[in-house]
Each structure stands twice: as structure tokens, then as C-alpha cells.
Amino acid sequence: MDQAYVTPLLLPAVVDYRRVDPQGHNDHWGMIVAPDAERVDPSVALAQT
């Protein structure tokens, strides 16, 4: 994995991310994204409607 897509609404909520080693089970790395729901900006959703 070389990238992750996050919607504009959730972008401020991403507080951490890291790659996960597949330990030989796959040739692609995984990714864990840690969000903080309190950092979501609801005004972004309203602006896109």
C-alpha cells in the first residue's frame, strides 16, 4: 500500500496512521488509520450538499 484516501469531512479527524507488515502472506502492506471522531468538521459536509 502506498496511499490512503480520506474524504474532506474526515481529514481533520486522522490523528495517526501506520503500515502493517503482511509477514509474507501478501506482497502488499496493510494500513491502519486512527480517527478521532471529535475532530470531524461537519461544516465540510454541509458545504458539499
N, C-alpha and C positions, 0 to 999 in steps of 0.2 A: 504494500500500500504506500502510495506516495502523496496522497491528499485526502481531505475530507471536505464535504460540502455542508455548510451550515446556513440556514435561512437568515435574513437580516433580523428577524424577530429574536432568534436565539443567539446570535453572535455575541452580544454583551454578556450572555449567561455562561459562556465557555470559560471555565476557570482553570482547566488543566486538560492535557491530553498526553497519551504516550503510545508507543508502538508495543505490540505483543509478539514475541518470538514464537513462530509456529513449531519450533523444536523438531524440524524435519518432516512434519506431517503435511506441509504445504510449501509451495515456493513463494507465497505471498505473506507478508506480515499483516497482522491484525492491528486494530486501533481501538483504544478506549478513550472516549470523550466524557469529561466530567462537567455537567452543567450545574449551575446554581439558579434554581427557579426564581429566586427573589431578584435576580438581576435581569430578567426578561423585561424588555421595553414594550409595553402594549401599544404605545403610540405608533410604533412602526407598523403594526397590523392594521391600525385604523387608517394610516396614510396610504396603504396599498389596496384598500377596498374601493 
